[in-house]
Amino acid sequence: MDAQILIVEDNEDLKDSMQEFFGILGFRTFSVAQAEEALGILKANAIDVVITDIKLPGIDGLELTDQIKKEHDAAVIVMTGYSDDYSYEEAVSRGASDFILKPVRFNELLLRLKRVLNERTLTRERIQLLEELKKQAITDGLTKLYNSRHFFEQLEIEIARFNRYGHPLSLLLLDIDYFKKYNDSYGHLEGDQALVRIGQIIQDCLRKMDLAFRYGGEEFAVILPETSLQNTEVVAERLRKAVAAETFTPQDGRTVTLTISVGAAQYVRDEELTSFVKRADNALFASKESGRNQITAIAAGSPA
């Protein structure tokens, strides 16, 4: 089995018997006599389940359980021969997944271990599913860039970060020139493929800290943290050139190029989010009105 088990038991005979039992069943098993040793094993190995006695020299089993739940991703089964002193409720309240009384019946312990391992698997699958659903909620299904809903959420976060630290924050809005004509000429399937490729080009031209979005239709947005307007224009030019250099083949024997118009703006303190986006949008409109395939940057207070 792939699961890794750690036994913490100061009774040498019981500890060795448990290790032999689980080893025969195919578990990779570690065994120690003290909690301090157990913590060292946990740091060095991906332990799935710790089976620990409550009564231990030094740190006891419940204190060990506390530390495991705070510092490690491992389930805990506690054992005790002192049923009058400790209860299932107390063990679970400290973070244990199960509680078993001594003398331990190995077949019963095995059933409890399998239940705990199954619960861990189900929990991990549930977390993975929730993460996937969360990712889908903020991702554009076609381009796999972030979607417009996440754009506004993330822009609010970046503005709050600006207000806290004062680092420059800039925004690009990009629109594919004459994209309706491309769609009408070659069909929406080819248009979708072009959107996907341009999304990839945009992503490839950015730093890890930059965030790219499909803003809507054939329009994209890029949030550039810690970037002045001057440097934003450099990024915009890199994007413009990269898109213009790409060739598309919507029909056999025919190659086509596409271009983008870009609007840029830098955030100023106390500016409303909608005002910030509007300035970038006005800059984009100016690029399109001036002939397309170009960049316009609008500073705060400048006429559109």
VOKE-889733 format. One line per 10 residues: number of its first residue (from 1); their letters; for each residue x, y, z of C-alpha. Coordinates in Angstrom, 1 decimal, padded with zeros to 4 digits, m for minus. Example, Ala and Ser with C-alpha at 12.3 -4.5 7.8 and 13.67 -1.06 7.14 Angstrom:
2
1) as) 012.3,m004.5,007.8  013.7,m001.1,007.1
//
This chain:
304
1) mdaqilived) 000.0,000.0,000.0  001.1,003.6,m000.6  000.0,004.9,002.8  002.7,005.7,005.4  002.0,004.9,009.0  003.9,006.2,012.1  003.5,004.2,015.4  004.3,006.1,018.6  004.3,003.6,021.5  006.7,003.2,024.4
11) nedlkdsmqe) 005.8,m000.5,025.0  008.5,m002.1,022.8  006.7,m005.4,022.4  003.5,m003.8,021.3  005.3,m001.3,019.1  007.3,m004.0,017.3  004.2,m006.2,016.9  002.2,m003.4,015.3  005.0,m002.5,013.0  005.3,m006.1,011.9
21) ffgilgfrtf) 001.5,m006.4,011.4  001.2,m003.3,009.2  004.4,m004.2,007.4  003.0,m007.6,006.4  m000.1,m005.8,005.0  002.1,m003.6,002.8  002.1,m000.3,004.7  005.3,001.6,004.9  005.6,001.8,008.7  007.8,003.8,011.0
31) svaqaeealg) 007.8,003.3,014.8  009.3,005.3,017.7  008.9,005.3,021.5  008.6,009.1,022.1  006.7,012.0,020.7  009.9,014.0,020.1  011.2,011.3,017.8  007.8,011.2,016.1  008.0,014.9,015.2  011.4,014.3,013.6
41) ilkanaidvv) 009.9,011.5,011.4  007.0,013.8,010.5  009.3,016.5,009.3  011.2,014.1,007.0  008.4,012.0,005.7  004.9,012.4,004.2  003.1,010.4,007.0  m000.6,009.7,006.4  m001.6,008.4,009.8  000.0,008.6,013.2
51) itdiklpgid) m001.1,005.9,015.7  m000.1,007.1,019.1  m000.5,006.0,022.7  m001.7,008.8,025.0  000.7,007.9,027.8  004.2,008.6,026.6  007.4,009.8,028.3  007.9,013.6,027.7  005.2,015.0,025.4  002.1,012.9,025.7
61) gleltdqikk) m000.1,011.7,022.9  m002.7,014.4,023.1  000.0,017.1,023.0  001.6,015.4,020.1  m001.8,015.4,018.4  m002.1,019.1,018.9  001.3,019.7,017.2  000.5,017.4,014.4  m002.7,019.1,013.5  m001.0,022.5,013.6
71) ehdaavivmt) 002.1,021.6,011.7  001.5,018.5,009.6  m001.0,017.0,007.1  m001.5,013.7,009.0  m004.5,012.0,010.6  m004.1,010.7,014.2  m005.5,007.6,015.9  m004.9,007.7,019.7  m004.8,004.6,021.9  m005.2,004.3,025.7
81) gysddysyee) m005.5,001.8,028.3  m006.9,004.4,030.7  m010.5,004.6,029.7  m011.5,006.3,033.0  m009.0,009.1,032.4  m009.5,009.8,028.7  m012.5,009.9,026.4  m013.3,009.7,022.7  m014.7,013.3,022.9  m011.5,014.7,024.4
91) avsrgasdfi) m009.3,013.0,021.8  m011.4,014.2,018.9  m011.5,017.7,020.4  m007.7,017.7,020.3  m007.8,016.8,016.6  m007.7,013.0,016.6  m009.5,011.1,013.9  m010.3,008.1,016.0  m009.8,006.6,019.5  m009.2,003.0,020.4
101) lkpvrfnell) m008.9,001.3,023.8  m006.1,m001.1,024.8  m005.5,m004.0,024.7  m005.5,m003.3,021.0  m007.1,m005.9,018.7  m005.1,m005.5,015.5  m008.0,m006.4,013.2  m010.2,m003.7,014.8  m007.3,m001.2,014.5  m006.9,m002.1,010.8
111) lrlkrvlner) m010.6,m001.4,010.2  m010.2,002.0,011.9  m007.1,002.8,010.0  m008.7,001.9,006.7  m011.7,004.2,007.6  m009.4,007.1,008.4  m007.4,006.6,005.2  m010.6,006.5,003.2  m011.8,009.7,004.8  m008.5,011.4,004.0
121) tltreriqll) m008.9,010.3,000.3  m012.4,011.6,000.2  m011.4,014.9,001.8  m008.6,015.4,m000.6  m010.8,014.6,m003.6  m013.4,017.1,m002.3  m010.8,019.8,m001.9  m009.5,019.1,m005.3  m013.0,019.3,m006.8  m013.7,022.6,m005.0
131) eelkkqaitd) m010.4,024.0,m006.2  m011.3,023.0,m009.8  m014.8,024.5,m009.5  m013.2,027.7,m008.1  m010.7,027.8,m011.0  m013.5,027.3,m013.5  m015.5,030.2,m011.9  m012.7,032.6,m012.6  m011.4,031.2,m015.9  m012.5,031.9,m019.5
141) gltklynsrh) m013.5,028.6,m021.0  m012.1,029.3,m024.4  m008.7,031.1,m023.8  m008.1,029.7,m020.3  m007.2,033.2,m019.2  m008.9,034.7,m016.3  m012.5,036.0,m017.0  m014.0,039.5,m016.7  m015.6,038.7,m013.4  m012.2,037.9,m011.9
151) ffeqleieia) m010.7,041.0,m013.6  m012.8,043.3,m011.4  m012.1,041.3,m008.2  m008.4,041.2,m008.9  m008.2,044.9,m009.8  m009.8,045.8,m006.5  m007.2,043.7,m004.7  m004.4,045.4,m006.6  m005.8,048.9,m005.9  m005.9,048.0,m002.2
161) rfnryghpls) m002.3,046.9,m002.4  m001.4,050.2,m004.1  m003.1,052.2,m001.4  m001.1,050.2,001.2  002.3,050.2,m000.4  002.2,052.9,m003.0  003.8,050.8,m005.7  002.8,051.8,m009.3  m000.1,050.0,m010.9  m001.0,050.0,m014.5
171) lllldidyfk) m003.7,048.6,m016.8  m003.8,047.6,m020.5  m007.0,047.0,m022.5  m006.4,045.4,m025.9  m008.8,044.8,m028.8  m008.2,042.7,m031.9  m008.5,044.9,m035.0  m011.3,044.1,m037.5  m012.0,040.8,m035.7  m015.7,040.8,m036.9
181) kyndsyghle) m014.5,040.8,m040.4  m012.2,037.8,m039.7  m015.1,035.9,m038.1  m017.4,036.7,m041.0  m014.8,035.7,m043.5  m013.5,032.4,m042.0  m016.2,031.4,m039.5  m016.4,031.4,m035.7  m014.4,028.3,m035.2  m011.4,029.9,m036.9
191) gdqalvrigq) m012.2,033.1,m034.9  m012.1,031.1,m031.6  m008.8,029.5,m032.6  m007.4,033.0,m033.2  m008.6,034.2,m029.8  m006.9,031.2,m028.1  m003.6,031.9,m029.9  m003.6,035.6,m029.1  m004.4,034.8,m025.5  m001.4,032.6,m025.5
201) iiqdclrkmd) 000.8,035.3,m027.0  m000.3,037.8,m024.4  000.4,035.3,m021.6  003.8,034.5,m023.0  004.8,038.2,m023.1  004.1,038.9,m019.4  005.9,038.4,m016.1  004.6,036.0,m013.5  003.2,038.8,m011.4  001.2,040.2,m014.4
211) lafryggeef) m002.4,039.0,m014.9  m004.1,038.5,m018.2  m007.9,038.4,m018.8  m010.3,037.8,m021.5  m012.3,041.0,m020.9  m015.1,040.2,m023.4  m015.5,039.2,m027.0  m012.2,040.0,m028.8  m011.0,042.3,m026.0  m008.4,041.5,m023.4
221) avilpetslq) m007.1,043.2,m020.3  m003.7,043.0,m018.5  m003.1,044.2,m014.9  000.5,045.2,m014.4  001.4,045.5,m010.7  004.5,047.6,m009.8  004.6,049.1,m013.3  004.8,052.7,m014.3  002.9,054.1,m017.3  006.2,054.4,m019.2
231) ntevvaerlr) 007.1,050.8,m018.6  003.5,049.8,m019.4  003.9,051.3,m022.9  007.0,049.1,m023.3  005.0,046.0,m022.4  002.2,047.1,m024.7  004.6,047.5,m027.6  006.0,044.1,m027.0  002.4,042.7,m027.1  001.5,044.6,m030.2
241) kavaaetftp) 004.6,043.4,m032.1  004.2,039.8,m031.0  000.6,039.7,m032.2  001.4,041.4,m035.5  004.3,038.9,m036.1  001.9,035.9,m035.8  000.4,034.3,m038.9  m002.9,032.5,m038.9  m004.0,030.0,m041.5  m007.8,030.0,m041.5
251) qdgrtvtlti) m007.9,028.3,m044.9  m005.6,026.0,m046.8  m003.0,027.9,m048.6  m004.0,031.2,m047.1  m002.1,033.1,m044.3  m003.5,036.1,m042.5  m002.1,038.5,m039.9  m004.1,040.2,m037.1  m003.2,043.3,m035.1  m004.3,044.8,m031.8
261) svgaaqyvrd) m005.1,048.3,m030.6  m004.0,049.0,m027.0  m005.0,051.5,m024.4  m002.9,052.1,m021.3  m003.5,053.9,m018.0  m001.7,054.1,m014.6  m003.7,054.2,m011.4  m003.6,057.3,m009.2  m004.3,057.4,m005.5  m008.0,057.6,m004.5
271) eeltsfvkra) m009.2,057.1,m008.0  m012.4,055.0,m008.4  m011.9,051.6,m010.0  m014.5,052.5,m012.7  m012.6,055.7,m013.5  m009.3,053.8,m013.8  m010.9,051.3,m016.2  m012.6,054.1,m018.1  m009.3,055.9,m018.8  m007.8,052.7,m020.2
281) dnalfaskes) m010.9,052.2,m022.3  m010.8,055.8,m023.6  m007.1,055.2,m024.5  m008.1,052.0,m026.4  m010.8,053.9,m028.2  m008.3,056.6,m029.2  m006.0,054.0,m030.6  m008.8,052.6,m032.7  m009.9,056.0,m033.9  m006.3,056.9,m034.9
291) grnqitaiaa) m006.0,054.0,m037.3  m005.6,050.9,m035.1  m002.5,048.7,m034.5  m001.1,051.2,m032.1  m000.9,052.2,m028.5  m002.4,055.1,m026.6  m001.6,056.0,m023.0  m003.8,058.4,m021.0  m002.4,059.8,m017.8  m004.8,061.0,m015.0
301) gspa) m006.3,064.3,m015.8  m005.5,064.1,m019.5  m008.3,064.5,m022.1  m009.4,061.3,m023.8
//
